[in-house]
Every structure is written in C-alpha cells, then in structure tokens.
Amino acid sequence: MLSGIQLNKSAAAIVQQCIANADRLRIATSEIAAAKVLDFGVETLGGLEAGLQLARICMSDMASISLEAPSSVIPLPQVVVRTDHPLAACLHSQYAGWKIATEDYFAMGSGPMRAAAATEPLFTEFPAEKEVSSGNAPTICVGVLEASTLPTDAAVAAIKSGLASSAELILAVAPTSSQAGNLQVVARSVETAMHKLHELHFPVQSVVSAAGAAPLPPVAKNDLQGIGRTNDSILYGSTVNLWVDCDDETIQAAGPKTPSNSSPSHGEQFLSLFKKANHDFYAMDKDLFSPALVIFHSVKTGNSYQFGTIVPELLHQSFAM
C-alpha cells in the first residue's frame, strides 16, 4: 500500500509544475503564516487546465483525469477519471474528510495532507502513513481547500496543528464557483463510489481499478449554486465502473445500495435538499452521496453487474439548460 510520504511527494511534484506554469494556468502563489498557498480561482481566473491540475493534486497524481467529448445524455464535456490505485487516490487523498473550522474561516480539506495527519478512523483501518508512528513524518504536506477565500493565519495554524512540526505545508485553494473548483469537485465520481462502499462495509481494498465520468456543469454564479450543480452532476449524471477482486455474492449484496437512487432523497435537486438541511451536509441522508450509475466487474468470476440510473431531466433543470 502506498504510504502518506509517497502520496504527498507525488502531489508536491504536481504543485511544482503548477508553480512553474502559473501564468499559463492563470493561478497565483503566495505565503500565508509560513504555508505556501496556491490560488486556483479565489482572486485569480484559473481555468479548465488549472482544474485538471487541481484534481491531480487532490488525488496525489494517482489517477488520470481528462475532459472528454459530451455524452448522449447532456451536451457538456465529461470529466473522466481512471485509476489503478482507487483506495490511495480516493480515500487516502481525494475524500474531503478534514473539516477546517476556525472563528474566521471554513473549508473542506482534502488531498494527501490527510494521510500525513492520519487522524480519521479510515487510516486506522487502512494505514497510509506508517512512518508517522516512527516519527518520520513527511517533510511536505499538500492539501486542497474548497473555500471562497484564501485561508487565514488561524486556519493555517489549525491545519499545521494536525501535522508534524517539521512539515512544510502547501495548500491549493479554489471556490466551487470557479472553473477549477467546479471541475475538481466533478472529478470525484469514483471517490463517491469508494466512500459509499466503505460505508456499506464492502471490502474496498478489493477494488483494483476504477473509471468514472460525470458532466461538467456550467460555472455557477456563487458557491451555493455551485455546490448544487456539482453534486447533481455526480448524483444524477455520473457513471462509475469498478473492477473488483471479489465474488459475485459480495457485489450483489452491496450493489443495490451503492448508487444514489438507494436514497429516499433521490429525485430532488441537491440544492433544494441542502437548503432543507439548513446547509448542513452532515444532516443530509448519507446514502445520497454516490454516483448515479455503478457497474461492477468481477475480475475473479468475469461477471458484471449494473445498478442505478442516470436522470437527464434533473441535470437539465439543475444546469438551467
């Protein structure tokens, strides 16, 4: 299994490429409270290429991410993700499992800095940073923040408090209502499937490869609308294929519970549901957070199983098309 050190080094290499090409990517770099901060769309324009690079950072470069031709469902580019390291790329890196909350700042944190901190229960079950216990923490920690403003000194301090004192912190920041932020959220089709399967106690370590695609919505006028559109893209427009090394019975037991239509909330735009929950993700039905369509391929038996459904009419409503 890939260590947290490997994941952070891999993400840091992409960061350095982004810094070297900052003008072309339309991003900017600054320093806040001794952390290097890359602005992918807060006070900069960013763009599609910046979004692809941001998604690569978020997944520790353990996945290939691209924009592909529109599907027959809706005439928008598809954000396509594929990986042979789904556990490391998605659960150890991309999952937004670190809530950054101070009196003056809020953001959802993802990226391999989570593996360096290794405080979430996930890392007890699937260790990624064995070196931490021996005192050999990564020298560079890379995180991605979904936020509408750059982090404050207090926010940076809060993140650093969860890391080794010797760690050099790098943060990439983008709001959902930016091109880069919009794209990097939609690049989470596989991650939502992996997280849902983990919640279902499916053996996620048996997922040997994965590929996902979801439509890239128009950039929203504000973050609230952006949250709605990007989530609708996943919940009602994404397709995820999983290659699993397990028996058919395991797939058949988890399969019907995996896609978003397993939730009683399915069928309503995400923004409407989010408002009903008083803008609290944690008050929403967790079964909803999953791809629209999930296809399992057993590399052990050669059989495939499909669950869920795409809902084009909801996508058109959400994207105002």
Secondary structure as UniProt FT lines:
FT   HELIX           4..20
FT   HELIX           22..25
FT   STRAND          28..32
FT   TURN            33..34
FT   STRAND          35..39
FT   HELIX           48..58
FT   TURN            59..61
FT   STRAND          64..68
FT   STRAND          78..83
FT   HELIX           87..94
FT   STRAND          98..102
FT   TURN            103..104
FT   STRAND          105..110
FT   HELIX           113..117
FT   HELIX           122..125
FT   HELIX           130..134
FT   STRAND          140..146
FT   HELIX           153..160
FT   TURN            161..162
FT   TURN            165..166
FT   STRAND          168..174
FT   TURN            176..177
FT   HELIX           179..186
FT   TURN            187..188
FT   HELIX           189..199
FT   TURN            200..201
FT   HELIX           204..206
FT   STRAND          207..215
FT   HELIX           223..237
FT   STRAND          239..244
FT   HELIX           248..254
FT   HELIX           255..257
FT   HELIX           260..262
FT   TURN            264..267
FT   HELIX           270..276
FT   TURN            277..279
FT   HELIX           281..283
FT   HELIX           286..288
FT   STRAND          293..298
FT   TURN            299..301
FT   STRAND          304..308
FT   HELIX           312..318
FT   TURN            319..320
//
